[in-house]
Amino acid sequence: MSFSFEVFPPKADKPLDNLLDTLEHLYVFNPDFISCTYGAGGTNAGRNVEVCSAIAKSGRTIPVTHFTCIGNSREDIRKSLHTYLDKGVNHILALRGDFPEGWQGTRGDFNYANELVEFIKKNFPEFCIAAAGDPEKHFQADSFEEDIAHLRVKQDAGADYIMTQLCHDVEQYKWWVDKIRKAGVSLPIDVGLMPVLSKDPIIRMTVSNGSSIPRELAEIIARYGDNPEDFKKAGKEYTIKQIYSFINAGINGLHIYSLNRWKDVTDILNESGIRNLNTSAAR
């Protein structure tokens, strides 16, 4: 089973120091890779390059850049991918991307992620390509059948593995895996896991992606939502249970959305016992 983290870059006017410190604490867990996001519409793409370059220079793990179709022409994509390769980055999560407010399409040369995957595979075979999967269905898809068909198309276009959207419902995840396997999707699956640390952010990030809040999580929100400290404690315990449940579901990889909160993530991993530290620095 692979093990990895996601981080996000600081805003353009903020220093990189805090994130570099966060990365040092995450490296202690020997992740197989660390992915880095950027904002809707390509905002913060420059900082993404900085972060991925820093991870590559560290020699501690593999950097994986997120990359979207939003506002990108073929020539823009060529230039960007050459830049990543020059900086030692050859792993990518190829996405359509969320439309910025007011947009009706990508305003680029590609409208769907499978087109981006195919372009990268044909023109930049050096890249290992991840494609997004949605165990609870992308909220813009009319049906699971449609959504899974799109996932199959991304596989056939050349994707190497699947990285899932956050999903708290492990039983739903297992149902989805059975469905995609029957549809001929055979790629390895890295499950994206969002730690439960704060009430409002976990509700916002879950619901905005069209994902559900299971009964156990709803009870934590109801019981401890007005007490941040108690909520975080209960949320960490819930996250540890989620880790165990997903591992027992037979996942190929665990991808933890760190939220750049290394201290909380360290607590969760230490308590879960799933990852051995090579030093005591994160304790």
JOKAZI-V408812 format. One line per field, one symbol per residue. ss: DSSP state (H for helix, E for strand, C for the rest). A space follows every 50 residues. Layout:
# JOKAZI-V408812
ss: ???
This chain:
# JOKAZI-V408812
ss: CEEEEEECCCCCCCCCHHHHHHHHHHHCCCCCEEEECCCHHHCCHHHHHH HHHHHHHHCCCEEEEEEECCCCCHHHHHHHHHHHHHCCCCEEEEECCCCC CCCCCCCCCCCCHHHHHHHHHHHCCCCEEEEEECCCCCCCCCCHHHHHHH HHHHHHHCCCEEEECCCCCHHHHHHHHHHHHHCCCCCEEEEEEECCCCHH HHHHHHHHCCCCCCHHHHHHHHHHCCCHHHHHHHHHHHHHHHHHHHHHCC CCEEEEECCCCHHHHHHHHHHHCCCCCCCCCCC
